Each structure stands twice: as structure tokens, then as C-alpha cells.
Amino acid sequence: MSTKLNELENATVGMTVGVIEVLCLQSFNYWKNMLQQGQPLSMDPRKLYRGVGANCVNMGSCTMIQFAIGGSLKKVVLGDSGRTQLKPQEEMACGIAAGVVSALAGSPLELVMIQQQRKGTGFLATAGTVANPSTIMRGFTGAAIREGLWTCGYFSIPPIVRRNLREHFPEKFDTDNKARVPAALLGGLFACYLTHPADTIKTC
């Protein structure tokens, strides 16, 4: 989510990286979901990639929304202030807000994928069983908490850490590129550890 990109460009980048992420990590996602639900694991590719279509739509749309909303919020917060950087609390607020909004799309789609993985049914049949008011938003609160913290982790924490590394350790981190790797790793750890409880609640 860059303030240098417009909403369409941010959305396109988000959609692209979201789909790539799913195609690379779908098997790990399947194993995680099965372990959380106490279900047996499998190495059968037909099971590992069951629900991959719903998950591509889920992650693609979620990341697209996160990039578009997050980038727009950053521009709104900066406004005409003349600043080029957000304060840490502003960075985190933009990330959390973008993640919570994305859960409106992601929660129902993930519900379809999880039911496909559990029951072995197709996308349309599964979507038909959950597409009613009593179940379609089941798990939304857990998804909103998870996506808010997750987006904060990859959207907000890395620039905060990067700027601090540049400021406090200028000799070692004399360029943004050198500071980006540890910043991204710390953001990833923040996202994974803080979102896991909410993810388990959402999945189960």
C-alpha cells in the first residue's frame, strides 16, 4: 500500500500478491486448518488443494481491499499537512482499519473454503449451503480481529521498524533496502503470533 500509487494500482498489486500467496501456501493452510479442527492430515494433492479457488478469491480480494483501503487512508491522514510519513499510531490505525474492512469479503469466502476442506464438496454446492443469513457471517468477529492485526503486521510494522533502524543504527542500516529485511521479518512475526488465537477461533 503505497501513497505513491492510486487506488486501482494498489488494488491490482494486492490482488496479484494475494493469489500468488495462496498458490504457494495452500497446502500449509490446509494442514493448519485440519490441525486446528483436530482432523486427520493428508498428503494427497487433491485434498491439499481442495478449496484453492475459494481461497484465491478470498486472499486476492482481501489483499486487494487491504492495499486499496490502506493506501487511501494513508493519503487521507497525511492530507495537506506537508508530512511525508505517518506517525507510528497512524500507521497502525490505517493497517487495522484496512484489515477489518477486508474481513467483510474474506470471512464468507474463507467459510466456504474451510467447509470444502472438511466435507470434500465442490465450490458451488458448499457456497449454497452457507449462503444464508444465519451462517454467511459466521466467524466474522474472529476474522475481523485476525485481519486487522494481520494487516497491521505487514502494512504498518515494517515501515515503523525500518525508520527506527535507520534512525538509531545509521551506520549499519544506511539504506532503506538494508533495513527492509529485518523490518519485514519482525512484521511477519507480529502478524503470525498475534493473529493465531483469533484465527483458531475463526476456523473452529
Secondary structure as UniProt FT lines:
FT   TURN            3..4
FT   HELIX           7..36
FT   TURN            37..38
FT   HELIX           45..48
FT   TURN            49..51
FT   HELIX           52..78
FT   TURN            79..80
FT   HELIX           88..119
FT   HELIX           123..130
FT   TURN            133..139
FT   HELIX           140..151
FT   HELIX           152..156
FT   HELIX           157..168
FT   TURN            170..172
FT   HELIX           176..203
//
